């Protein structure tokens, strides 16, 4: 079957064909004909099965080939990353039309988004918070919306957006075409659909023999030690046929640490997490999609915005909190009918979480096999070449020596330039130079008064114990220092004062 057979107009079909999209997926085959007639739809299908075009193509076609200015269609999504992804997909389908689309989400300045609205954008894709904010300021007019879509509705429920969704529905016209799409359908979402939809048709695009998990994803579960995970991951990243890989962590701090660790080991990694600003997150995602980075470390906030067809591996560095989160993480691979591998590490303390996930998803693996970076089954399970180590050839082992190198290099550069030195260097140097040793009380006094006289700092380090600060005494000390030629011991002895000035 083709999109033309689903009554999609030719200019949209041509736009899809230019992107290599020829045949519709099952969810698209079932939803597009109904959506084109204006039927309210609840679409349920696993992540990565093409839901975006399932609602996007009818939405684009129903507002017309050349719609007038003003918001005619609204797509509400739970996360910024998903807003960017959905916008890109819709724009690719309407390149042959004058229709304008604007993405509205937090983390970016209002001005650009408001300008696009004022310029007459007809399709809005946005997150609930920013949509409501602009609507309250009367910068977003929703009174003429004909089409409204809730994408990943269950995720909105998880993030606490239910009340925001209700406000948005109250702001759009009572007579409209409504579509709701989600991978899972919890009771509150069903209740929401009953309140705001008119006799919706529930479409489930699943294979009855497939079970809860996608059949084209291989699931590998290991009980791993936290101190060995980085080494295991580095070896998995050298598996045969490994393409783009997404590594999920529970915390932002862990994501930041892992990306630096993998870079140190020679891997081309990027990260997406909440401590990065929106521009940094978008750059990381763009680099990953373009193939400039082949490893992406992410927290769950980005899980549903990673819509990349050629992700071969997903690695759960920490176990998800619930079965739904597991499915959404694993769903980043095996997309568009391709195969994928999902590897999950279970810590000893998280075995109770795994027990719940195992029962809910029917894995039949109540006790994950204990696995280390040297375990033979790790190599055979994941097609890792024998003898593979956790560092790419040619990468410098900076992480192992960083603690020893940094203080030393700081001391060398400081003695050469007269700049600040590290505390650890100066304390040890001071103890070696008996001529500059002082009682602790005398040493801390100059530190408190350091800002007063920067130039006098080196002098105080070689001053006599009597503390004579006369001008004549200072001149004699300078002459002695010039005669000696500035020995290394004096330069080191002056470090405590210099370090204080630098701080």
Secondary structure, DSSP 4 states (H G I P E B T S, - for coil): --TGGGT--HHHHHHHHHTT--S--HHHHHHHHHHHTT--EEEE--TTS-HHHHHHHHHHHHT-TTPPSS--EEEEESSHHHHHHHHHHHHHHTTTS---EEEE-TTS-HHHHHHHHHTT-SEEEEEHHHHHHHHHTT-S--TT--EEEEESHHHHHHTT-HHHHHHHHHHS-SS-EEEEEES---HHHHHHHHHHSSSPEEEE---TTT-SS-TTEEEEEEEE-GGGHHHHHHHHTTBTT--EEEEE-SSHHHHHHHHHHHHHTT--EEEE-TTS-HHHHHHHHHHHHHTS-SEEEE-GGGGGG---TTEEEEEESS--SSHHHHHHHHTTSSGGG--EEEEEEE-GGGHHHHHHHHHHHT---SSPEEE-TT-HHHHHHTTBPTT--SS-TT---HHHHHHHHHHHHHHHHHHHHT----HHHHHHHHHH-GGG---HHHHHHHHHTGGG-STTHHHHHT--TT----HHHHHHHHHHHHHHT--HHHHHHTHHHHHHHH-
